[in-house]
Amino acid sequence: MTLRIDNLHVHYGLSHVIQGITLEAKPGEVVGIFGRNGVGKTTLMKTVAGWVQPSDGAIALDGQPFVGLTPDQICRHGVGFVPEDRRIFPGLTVEENLKLGLMQRNQRSRAGDRDAVARIYERFPRLAERRLQTGTTLSGGEQQMLAMARVMIGEPRLVLIDEPTEGLAPMIVAEIFAIIREMKANGIIVVLVEQNIAGALAVSDRFYAIERGHVVLTGDAGVQQAHDDLMRAISV
């Protein structure tokens, strides 16, 4: 099972935001996507998730093409998306937000849903303590945990994570990176957009640097020379 993106192009009106990006990610691999603001990183994530339709190119997971599918259909193929704004549903409790994530699961039963919720609460005890609290009243860090947990409860094969640590306390940042490592250990494909380059490289296997909608550099996240090349590429 591999995520493959081939010669992807995305337009917003006359603006050519993604200009021929090609990349791949494999099970148990964290792939970091880096670049300055406005270069197309979030658009890339939204396009894979089906929120934005490409103007050309192909996206496939395990050979299943995604172009033309709705976000709901892509979700049911095992894709979870943690967007930058978290999308916590207003008016719903923590538990109700979590249960929306169960809709990703193809095989469902009441007992299975209960077990899935229980496992999430065991992993995120703070959410268990606040399960009847409205999700939007949580702190920023707790909301990020809820957004991550809502994706994890659906047992995805691919998780797209956009800027998960922005504005959060160091303790929460460390927890988020720990969760990403767990996903990796469980064989999940993770595509990560993150401004905390050092932290993201520490959990990533490979990376792609984007500039003006193009991939300008790829590298092994475990190689110091690749780190140096990355910093030069995105600071120009």
JOQUI-V922153 format. One record per residue. N is the residue number from 1. RES is the residue in one small letter. PHI is phi in degrees with one decimal (999 if undefined). PSI is psi in degrees with one decimal (* if undefined). NEAR is the number of other C-alpha atoms within 8 Angstrom. Layout:
BEGIN
N/RES/PHI/PSI/NEAR, N/RES/PHI/PSI/NEAR
END
This chain:
BEGIN
1/m/999/122.5/7, 2/t/-140.1/141.2/11, 3/l/-85.3/125.7/13, 4/r/-125.9/127.4/12, 5/i/-119.1/124.9/13, 6/d/-128.0/115.9/11, 7/n/51.3/50.6/11, 8/l/-80.0/133.8/16, 9/h/-128.0/136.6/14, 10/v/-136.3/133.3/12, 11/h/-116.8/142.3/11, 12/y/-110.4/96.5/7, 13/g/64.2/-124.3/5, 14/l/-87.1/-5.3/5, 15/s/-85.0/120.3/6, 16/h/-92.1/90.8/11, 17/v/-80.3/-45.9/13, 18/i/-110.9/125.7/15, 19/q/-125.1/71.5/12, 20/g/85.8/38.4/11, 21/i/-76.4/133.2/13, 22/t/-127.2/129.7/10, 23/l/-158.8/167.6/7, 24/e/-145.8/156.4/8, 25/a/-145.5/141.1/13, 26/k/-113.1/164.2/9, 27/p/-56.6/138.5/11, 28/g/73.2/18.4/12, 29/e/-119.4/135.6/13, 30/v/-104.7/122.1/14, 31/v/-112.7/119.1/13, 32/g/-87.9/139.3/15, 33/i/-116.5/118.1/13, 34/f/-123.7/155.7/14, 35/g/160.6/166.2/10, 36/r/-70.6/168.6/9, 37/n/-61.6/139.1/5, 38/g/84.7/10.6/6, 39/v/-92.8/-4.7/11, 40/g/114.6/7.2/13, 41/k/-63.4/-50.5/12, 42/t/-66.7/-37.4/8, 43/t/-60.6/-39.8/10, 44/l/-59.6/-46.4/9, 45/m/-63.3/-45.1/11, 46/k/-64.4/-31.9/10, 47/t/-70.9/-42.6/11, 48/v/-61.8/-38.1/10, 49/a/-77.5/-8.0/14, 50/g/89.7/3.2/14, 51/w/-73.8/-25.7/9, 52/v/-129.0/136.9/9, 53/q/-95.1/133.9/9, 54/p/-74.1/158.7/11, 55/s/-90.6/-17.9/8, 56/d/-164.8/163.1/8, 57/g/101.8/179.3/11, 58/a/-132.7/146.2/12, 59/i/-133.5/130.8/13, 60/a/-147.9/145.2/13, 61/l/-121.2/118.6/11, 62/d/54.8/38.5/7, 63/g/81.9/-7.1/7, 64/q/-85.5/113.0/6, 65/p/-70.7/140.9/8, 66/f/-105.0/-22.3/12, 67/v/-60.9/127.0/10, 68/g/96.4/-13.3/6, 69/l/-81.4/154.1/8, 70/t/-79.6/161.0/8, 71/p/-55.0/-37.9/9, 72/d/-64.6/-42.1/6, 73/q/-65.7/-41.3/8, 74/i/-64.8/-40.8/13, 75/c/-57.8/-42.2/11, 76/r/-72.7/-12.2/11, 77/h/-87.8/7.3/6, 78/g/98.8/24.8/13, 79/v/-108.9/124.0/13, 80/g/-109.7/141.9/14, 81/f/-127.9/123.3/9, 82/v/-107.4/96.3/13, 83/p/-75.3/164.9/11, 84/e/-59.5/-35.9/8, 85/d/-90.7/4.7/4, 86/r/72.1/-34.1/9, 87/r/55.4/46.1/6, 88/i/-71.5/129.4/10, 89/f/-77.2/120.2/8, 90/p/-66.9/144.2/7, 91/g/85.1/-8.3/7, 92/l/-105.4/145.7/10, 93/t/-73.2/170.9/11, 94/v/-55.4/-46.9/14, 95/e/-66.7/-37.8/9, 96/e/-66.6/-38.1/8, 97/n/-61.8/-43.8/14, 98/l/-61.5/-43.5/13, 99/k/-65.4/-23.9/10, 100/l/-63.8/-31.6/8, 101/g/-66.3/-23.2/12, 102/l/-65.6/-20.3/11, 103/m/-66.0/-15.6/9, 104/q/-70.0/-24.1/11, 105/r/-77.1/132.0/10, 106/n/-78.6/-36.6/6, 107/q/-106.1/110.8/4, 108/r/-127.6/147.1/7, 109/s/-149.6/162.5/6, 110/r/-61.7/-42.4/6, 111/a/-65.3/-41.3/6, 112/g/-64.6/-39.8/8, 113/d/-64.9/-42.1/10, 114/r/-61.9/-42.9/8, 115/d/-64.1/-39.6/8, 116/a/-64.6/-43.0/9, 117/v/-63.9/-42.6/11, 118/a/-62.0/-39.9/8, 119/r/-65.3/-39.2/8, 120/i/-65.9/-42.2/11, 121/y/-65.8/-33.1/11, 122/e/-66.5/-38.4/8, 123/r/-76.3/-32.8/6, 124/f/-122.2/75.0/10, 125/p/-60.0/-28.9/8, 126/r/-64.2/-37.3/8, 127/l/-67.8/-36.2/12, 128/a/-61.8/-41.3/9, 129/e/-63.4/-28.0/6, 130/r/-112.5/22.3/8, 131/r/-61.3/-26.2/9, 132/l/-98.4/3.1/7, 133/q/-86.3/144.1/9, 134/t/-61.9/132.4/11, 135/g/-59.0/-36.7/15, 136/t/-74.7/-7.6/9, 137/t/-92.2/-2.2/6, 138/l/-71.0/161.2/10, 139/s/-66.6/166.7/6, 140/g/-58.4/-42.7/7, 141/g/-65.4/-40.3/10, 142/e/-67.4/-36.6/10, 143/q/-64.5/-37.7/13, 144/q/-65.8/-40.1/10, 145/m/-61.8/-40.4/11, 146/l/-64.3/-41.8/14, 147/a/-63.2/-40.3/12, 148/m/-68.1/-43.9/9, 149/a/-65.1/-37.1/11, 150/r/-63.2/-34.1/14, 151/v/-74.1/-44.5/14, 152/m/-63.2/-32.0/11, 153/i/-65.1/-22.3/12, 154/g/-85.6/2.0/13, 155/e/52.5/59.1/9, 156/p/-74.2/161.0/12, 157/r/-95.4/-26.1/11, 158/l/-134.3/131.3/12, 159/v/-123.7/126.7/14, 160/l/-102.8/124.5/14, 161/i/-127.4/120.3/14, 162/d/-111.0/111.3/12, 163/e/50.4/58.7/11, 164/p/-74.3/-20.3/11, 165/t/-105.1/1.6/10, 166/e/-60.1/123.9/6, 167/g/76.2/11.5/4, 168/l/-102.8/157.3/9, 169/a/-67.8/150.9/7, 170/p/-53.7/-36.4/6, 171/m/-64.2/-40.1/6, 172/i/-70.8/-39.6/10, 173/v/-58.0/-45.2/10, 174/a/-61.3/-38.3/8, 175/e/-66.7/-39.4/8, 176/i/-63.5/-44.4/11, 177/f/-65.9/-32.0/11, 178/a/-64.7/-39.7/8, 179/i/-63.4/-41.6/8, 180/i/-62.7/-39.6/10, 181/r/-62.3/-38.1/9, 182/e/-63.7/-42.8/8, 183/m/-58.3/-46.2/12, 184/k/-58.5/-46.1/14, 185/a/-63.3/-26.8/8, 186/n/-89.0/8.3/7, 187/g/82.8/11.9/10, 188/i/-80.8/141.4/14, 189/i/-78.7/128.5/16, 190/v/-122.6/126.1/16, 191/v/-111.4/120.0/13, 192/l/-120.9/122.2/13, 193/v/-101.6/125.9/12, 194/e/-156.8/135.1/13, 195/q/-84.0/-21.3/8, 196/n/-78.0/85.2/7, 197/i/-65.0/-44.1/8, 198/a/-61.3/-46.5/6, 199/g/-64.1/-40.8/8, 200/a/-68.3/-40.6/13, 201/l/-64.7/-31.6/12, 202/a/-65.9/-25.8/8, 203/v/-103.9/-9.0/10, 204/s/-90.1/155.2/12, 205/d/-95.5/-43.8/12, 206/r/-137.6/167.9/12, 207/f/-144.5/159.8/14, 208/y/-128.0/132.9/13, 209/a/-103.6/132.5/14, 210/i/-115.0/137.6/17, 211/e/-140.4/123.1/12, 212/r/51.8/43.1/10, 213/g/81.0/2.7/13, 214/h/-113.3/151.7/10, 215/v/-81.1/119.1/11, 216/v/-105.7/-12.4/9, 217/l/-161.1/140.2/9, 218/t/-127.2/155.0/9, 219/g/-167.6/169.2/9, 220/d/-87.8/119.6/9, 221/a/-64.9/-15.5/13, 222/g/-92.3/4.9/9, 223/v/-110.0/123.8/8, 224/q/-60.8/-40.1/7, 225/q/-60.9/-35.8/6, 226/a/-65.9/-37.9/11, 227/h/-59.2/-47.4/9, 228/d/-62.1/-43.0/8, 229/d/-62.3/-39.1/8, 230/l/-62.6/-46.9/10, 231/m/-61.2/-38.5/8, 232/r/-67.9/-39.1/8, 233/a/-66.0/-36.9/10, 234/i/-97.9/0.9/12, 235/s/-107.7/1.7/6, 236/v/-65.6/*/4
END
